[in-house]
Amino acid sequence: MTVSRWWRMVAAVLNAVLLLHGFSSAQRDPGYTFMHQATTAPSVSYYDYIIVGGGTAGCPLAATLSQNSSVLLLERGGSPYGNENITDLGAFGAALSDLSPTSPSQRFVSEDGVVSARARVLGGGSCLNAGFYSRAGPDYVRLEGWDARLVNESYEWVEKVVAFQPPLKQWQTAVRDGLVEAGIRPYNGFTYDHLYGTKIGGTIFDGNGHRHTAADLLRYANPSGLTVLLHAPVHRILFTRRGTKPKAHGVIFTDENGLAHRAYLKRGSNNEIIVSSGALGSPQLLMLSGIGPKVQLNAHNITVVLDQPMVGLGMSDNPMNAVFIPSPQPVEVSLIQIVGITHNGTYIEAASGENFAGGVRTQDYGMFSPKIGQLSTVPPKQRTQEAIDKAVEAMKALPHSAFVGGFILEKIMGPISTGHLELTSRNPNDNPAVTFNYFKDPRDLQRCVDGMKIIENVIESNAFSPFRFDSLSIVTLLNMTASSPINLLPKHANASRSLEQFCKDTVMTIWHYHGGCQVARVVDRDYKVIGVDSLRVIDGSTFRNSPGTNPQATVMMLGRYMGVKLMRERHATNGPE
């Protein structure tokens, strides 16, 4: 097969609009007796803690606080249990590409032109991600001012339920050995720890390929102390002004029928409202509740509770750039298992298998799926059923060899570049407008270039040679990726000759966005909202940098960590309850 024919065939695959879904057995529902639809909630209720957001941080936080307090956990989405697209590794990408109103994933496009998604399901982003589990490094823990011993205990608490050692097969092994051959040393074997060199990380997919999410951590909960309400978006936090500062004392949420409910804090100095709605949802809710930049709040006719111009600032998304590599032999279905942690601020990871390129069962591209939007050539409004049907037929006509291969990707540390978030409406279900300013800081761009050079070395390594065509040069592979509509940014003809241009033209999200309610800007070191009483934010919106190579382990840890600290504070104040 000629190079040009290969290029046309793979380009046709990458340019497909929509592929077929795959199905498998879903994870069994744990039968939580404390989980209910919001339609069953009373019009008014009272709790010690009200947690807004049942995501990666909210679930472990709620499970912990329920041990000695009454806790209400409000989740705007539904349950992950029974949804094959969430729980099965082979169907990865299907949930992200579901654009229906009931989807566990809500698509948004940043003002930079990069397509992304935010979770709308109990368990949050842990229900949608590629599953990689890796801790933050000791330097990160020290800079955050965390108690290292409690951090370690909290990680272990999480890992007993959701973390596993992945089964390493041919493709991932080749990437591992290629990274070591390219100089990303030492080889550290399997570990959850953040260590320079190459390692096998953890995964939240078990040996049967079933996903375990933050929602599974609710098994730790005291059933008599916890109430979880699904499909319960919070519209605003309620405040009183009995002291010198505004004090949070309740929330208004709605159910699926549009009926409003109020939940209030019980009397008690330790009782609090905790926002754990993620990097988009937490700053959005603070603004909707009157805490944010005065000019922006006035523009939406929101009563100002606290003029706080730092809410919504410091938004960052770690840029991802990748190379698709067609393989002359079949490769296993794998998500992220190997990572190369470099000294230049770049992390190298890989994924492979037919679920990325139209396999018989799933016909999907996983994190690069055109259904997700990163490889979509047709604007959403033009995605008619007729267009979808034509795309599916076109995929069926391609030979099986066109669907074999995988991706090697790089993510930069940090990042240094930051942006901002703004409200678009007063509806909490609407996406805010967010700008990440990818590669605005030249140091981020240089890190991407360094990462792409490492990827080139891995592809050309002896270890990786069984999985590449000798006739497909690095330039050809870069051209294949650069010519694909992976974002909404303009393309440049020199992208394959200039790695700087390649990085800018092919930037994608890896869904590790953070910021908007950062420590020392919006919240203090104990995650209390500055200038307000009885209100905290505990989630990734408080981060200045994404922890480790992948943040979910640390976000789950933080939920447990802060839950334990709050329990200890309550015990010190009130004694055993």
N, C-alpha and C positions, 0 to 999 in steps of 0.2 A: 504494500500500500504506500503511495507517495505521501510526502509530508503535506503537500497542499490538500490532498484528499482527506488526510487525517484531520487537518486543521478545519476544513469545511464541515466535516462530520461532527467533530467535537463542538465547534461553534454552534451548530444546529441544536445540539443537546443543550448547551448553555443558554441558548436564546429561547428555549421553550417557555411558554407562558405558564402552564399549569399541568401538573402530573397527577397520577392517581394516588389515592391514600392506601395505606396498608393497615391490617388489623391483627390483633393477637389478644390473648387473654389478659384482662386488666387485673391490676392488683386488688386483692380482696378488701372490701370495706371493713375497717376495724370495728364498726358498730359503736361509735362514740355516742354514749347516752346524753352527752351534754351538747351535741351539735344539732341545731334546728334551723329551719327557714325563718327569716326575719318576720314573715307574715304571722308567725305564732307568738311574737313578742307582745307584751303588754304595752299600752300607750305610754306608761311611765314606769321606770324601774330604777333601782338604786344598787350601787356596788362600791367596793373599796377601790378597785382599779377598773378603768375603762381603757382598753387598748384598741386603737384604730388601725387596722391592718393585720390580717392573719397570714403574713408572709414569712420570709426566711428568718426574720428577727422576731416577729410577733408571736409565732407559735411556740418557740422555746421559752420566750418571756412569759407568756400566759400559763404554760404548763408549770413553770417554776413558781410564779406568784400564787397560783391556786392552792399551793400546799398549806398556806395559813391565812388566806384572804379570799374574799368573793371577787371574782374577775369576770368582766364581760369582754369578749373578743369579737369585734365587728369586722367582717370580711365582705367586701363589695362583690366578690365572685362566688362561685359555687364550690362543690367538693371535687377533689381530684380523683376520688375513688370511683371505679367503674368506667373511666375514660381511657380506652386503649391507647389513644394518641399521646397521653401523658405518661402512662406507666410502662410502655414497652420500648426498649432501646431501638428495635428495628423500625419503629414508626416515628423516630425522632424527626422533627421538622413539621409534622402534620398539624400539631397543635399551634405552632407559631404561624402557620399559613392559613389557619381557620379565621376568616374575616367576619363570621357571623356575630350578631350581638351577644350571643351566649358563649362565645369562645373564651377559653381560659387565657388567651393572649389578646392584648389590644395594640394594634399597630399604631405607630406614630412615625412621622418623617421629621427629622430635625431641620431647623432652618438652614443647616449646612447642605441639605440634600441627601442625607443618609437615612435609609429606611431602618427602623428599629421596632422594638416591641416592649411593652410593659405587662406585667402579670396581672391577671384578674381571676384569681383562684386561691383557695386555701392552700398554703404552702408556698405561695409566691413564685419567685423566679426559680426555685429549686424544682418546680414542676415542669419547667420549660427548657432548662439549660442543657449543656452537653455533659453534665454530670461530674466534671472533674472536681476532686476534693483535695485541697492542699492548704496547709496552715500559713499564716503570716510569719514573717521572720522575726527573730528576737529584737532587731533594731526597730521594727515597726511597733512592736508591743511596748518597748521602752519609750518611744516618742509619743505614744498615745497616753502614757502615764498609767498603764494598766498594771494590776497585781499579777506578776508572771505566774505565780503558783495557782491562783484562781483561774487564770487564763488556761493553763494546762489542764486543770481539772474540768473546766467547762468544755474544752475541745473533746476530752475523753468521754464526757457525758453525751455529747452529740454523736461521737463515733460508734458508741455501742449500738446505736439504732440505725444509722444511715450510711456508714462508710465501709467500703470493701476494697480488697485488692483485686485489680482487674486481671483477666486472663490474657496475657500478652501473646499475640500471634505474629504471623509473618511480617505484615506491613509495619506494625508498630515496632517490632524488633529491628527491622531494617532502619527505621528512622532513629531509634535509640542508638544503634551501632554507627549510623552515619553521623549523628551529632558528636559522639565520642571521637570518631575519625576526624571530624572537622575541628576538633580542639576544645569542645565544650566538656571539660573534665573538672573533677573526677566523675566516674560513674558511681552514683550513690545507691543504686538498687532501688527497692521499694521503700518509700517513706512518705509520711504525711508532712514532714518537716521541710522548710524552705531552705535549701542548701544550694550553693553555687555548683554548677556542673549539670550532669544529665541524670534524671531519675524517673522511676515509675511512680506516679502519684496514685492517690486513692480515687474511688468513683462511688457515686451513690446508686449505681446499678449493681444488683446482686449477681450471683453466678448464673441465674436464670434469665438475666437481661431485664429484670423488673426494677423500675425506679423506686427509690425510697426518698421521700421528701421531708421538708420541715414539718409538714402536717403529721408525719409519723411520730414526731417528738411529743405530740399531744398524748401519747400513751403514758407519758410520765405524769400527766395531770391528775389532780384530785377531782374526781367527777362531781363531788358535792360542792366544789369551790369554783367551778368554771362553767360559763355559758358561752357557747360559740354560736353566733348568728350569721347565716349565709345570705348573700344577696342583700347586704345592708350597707349601702354607701352612706358615709357620713357627710352631711352638707355643711355643718359648721360646729365649732366648739363654742360653748356658752361661757360667759365670764360674769363675775360680780366685781364690784369696786368697793368693798367694805374696808379695805386697808389702803396703804399707800400705793400698792400695785394691783393691776388686774389679777383676778384669781379664777382659774378654770374650774368650773363646777359641774359641767354637763355637756352633752352633745345632742344634736338632732340628726337622726338617720331615717331613711325611708326603706320600705320593703318593696317587693316586686309589684305590688298593686299601687305603688305610689303613695301609700299612707305614711304619714310622719309619726315617728316615735321619739320620745325623749328618755335619755338615760342620765341619771345624776350620780354624783359622788355622795356616799354616805358621810356623815360627820366624822372627822378624824384628821389629825395633822399630817398623817402619812399617806392619806388617800390622794390619788393622782390620776390624771388623764395622760396616757402615753401614746404618742403618734409613732406608728411603725409602718408607714404607708409607702416607703421607698423614696428613691431620689427624685422622682417626679411628684408622687402623691403627697409627701410630707410638706415640702414648701408650698405646694398648691393649697393644701388644707389650711396651713397657717394663714395664707393670704385670704382665703375665703372666710376665715374667722376674724379677720381684721388685724392680723399681725404681718406687717410687710411694708414695702415702700409706699409712703403716703400718696404719692402721685399716681401710682398704679392702682391702689385701692380706690381712690376717688374716681378714677376713670371708669371703674366698674360699679360705682355707687355702693361701695362697701364701707360700713362704718368703721373708722379707724380705732382700734383698741390700743395698738402700740405701733408707732412709726418706726419700723425696723428695716432700713434700706438694705441690710445684708441678706435678708431672706431671698432665696432664688439666685444668689451669686455663687461663684465658685463651682459652677456645673462643669463636670469633666466626663469624657467618655474615652476609654483607652482605644485608640484606633487599631484596627486589625487589617492586615494585608496578607494575601494568600496567593499561592500558585497551585493551579490544578495540574495534576500529573497523570496522564493516561498510562495504564499499565498493560504490558503484554501478557500478563497472567492474572487470573482471578485474585482478588484480595478480600480479606475478611471485612465484615461490618464492624467498625470500631469508631468510637467517639474519642475524646481526649484521654490519653493514658500516659503518654510520655511528655516530659517537658525538659527543655534545655534552658537553664537559668544562667544567663551570661553576666559578665561584669560590666557590660556597656549599656545595661538598662533595657535589654530585649529578652523576651521569652519566646521560645520556639515550641510549637505544638503541632499535632497532626491528627487527621481523621481520614477514614477510608470506607469503601464498601459500596455495594450496589444501591444502598438506600440513599447514596449521594448522587447517583447517576442513573436512575430509572430501573432499578432492579425489578425482577419479575414480581416480587411480593409487594414492594413499597413504591417503586417508581418515584423516588424523591431525591432531593439533593441535600437533605439535612439542613445544616445551618446556612447553606448556600442555595437553598431551594428557591426557584422562581416564585413559588407560592408564598414564601415569606416576603418577597418583594425585592431582595437584593439582586436577583438576576431577572427581573421582570422587564420585558420590552414593551408591554402594553400598559398605558395608564389605567388605574382602577376603574374609571368610568367606562372604559372601552372593553372591559373584560366580560363580554357577553358569553352566554352558554355556548353559542355557535363557535366563538373564538376558542373557548376551552376545549370543545369537542375536536376541533381541527388540530389543536396542539397535541391532544392525546393520540389522535390517529397518526400524526407526524412522528411521535415518539415510537409508536408501535412499528413503524416502517424502518427504523434504524436498526442496524445489526447489533447483536449483543455486545460485540467488542467495543462499541462506542461508549458503553456504560461502565467500563471497568477502570478503576483508578481511585485517586484520593487527593487530599489537599495537605500541604504543609503551610503553616501560617505563623505569623509573628505578631506579637502584641508588645507595645512598649510600656515600660514601667511608668507609674505616675497617673496620668501624664502631667507635664508642666503646663500645657495650654489649658485655659479655662474659658467658660462662657457664662451664660445666664439663662434664667427661666422667667417667663411672663405668663400671666393669666390670659386666656382667650375668652372665657365666659365665667358665669357664676355657677355653672353646672359642674359638680365634682366628677361626673362621668366623662366630661370632655377632656381631651388632652391639652395641657398647657403648651405654649410655644417654647421650644428649648433650642439654644444655640451652643454648640460645643467648641467651635473654633479649632477643629482638627489641624494640627501642625502649625498653628499660629506662632508658637515658639520654635525657632529653628533647631533647638536641641532635640525636640521630639522628632523632627524630620530626619535628623542625622541618626537617631536611634533606629528609625525605620529602615534607613539605607543600610546600616550595619546589620540589622536583622535579615534583610533580603540577601545580603552577601553570604550570611551563614546558611540560609536556605539553599542558595545556589551550590554551596560546598557540600551540603547534605545530598542534594540531587545527584551531584557528580561523584559522590563517594563510591568506593568499591562495595560497601555494605548495601547500598541502595540500588546497585546496578540491575538486579533482577526485576525491578519495578519501573524501569524506564526504557523507552525506545531510543536506540542510538541515533535514529534519524531525526529525533525531535530535540533540537538544541535548546539551550536555556532561553535564548532570544525568542524562539518559537513559542515556548511555554509562556513566557511573559506576554507575548503578543496575544495568545489565546485568552489569557485572563484580562488583559487591558482592553481588548475589543469587546468584551462581554458587558452588558448593561448592569453592572453590579451596584450602581448607585445612580443618582440623578444629576451627577456632575458632568461638565463638558469633558470630552476626550481630546488628547493631543497625540499627534503622529509619532512623537519621539519618546513615548512612554517606555518602550522596551529598551531604548538606548540610554535613557537617563533614569536611574533608580529614584532620584528625587521626584521626577515627574510621575513615575510609576506609583510611588507611594501616595501622592496627592490624587491621582486619577482613580486609583482602585481602592481608596479607603472604605472600609466597612466597619460596622459596630461588632463588638464581641459581647455586647450587653453588660458591660461592667461599668456603666455610668454611675456617678456618685456626686455628692455635693448638694448645695442648696440650703442646708441647715448646719453649716460647719461648726465644729468645736472652736470656741473662742471668738466666734463671730455671731452666731445665732444661739448656740447652747454653750453652757460651761462644761468643765471637765466631767461633771456628773450628769451631763446630758439634760440639765434643766434649762428651759427656755429663758434666756436672759431678759429680765424686766417683767416677768410674769410668774405668779405662784401656781403651784400644783399642776404644772405642765412640763413634760419632757418629750424629747424626740430621741428614739433609739432605733437606728437603722443605718444603712449606707449613705443616707443624705448628710450624715455628720462627718463623713470621711473627707480628708483633703487629698489622699492618694488611695488607689485601690489596693487592698492588702494582699500580699503574696502574688502568686501568678493568677489565681482565680479567687474571687472574694467570698463565695458562698459559705465555705467552712468558717470563716471569721465572722460573717454576719450571724450565722446560727450560734456560734460561740458567744457573740456579744449579747444576744438575747438571753442566754442562760446566765452569763456573767453578771449582767445588770439585774436579772431576776434575783440572783443570790444576794447581791449587795443590798437590794431593796428589802428583801426578807430580813436580812441582818439589821438594817436600820429600824424596821418595824419592831423587831424583837427587842432591840435596845431601848426603844421608846415605850412600848406597851407591855413587854414581857411576853412569855409564851401565851398563845391564844388557843 
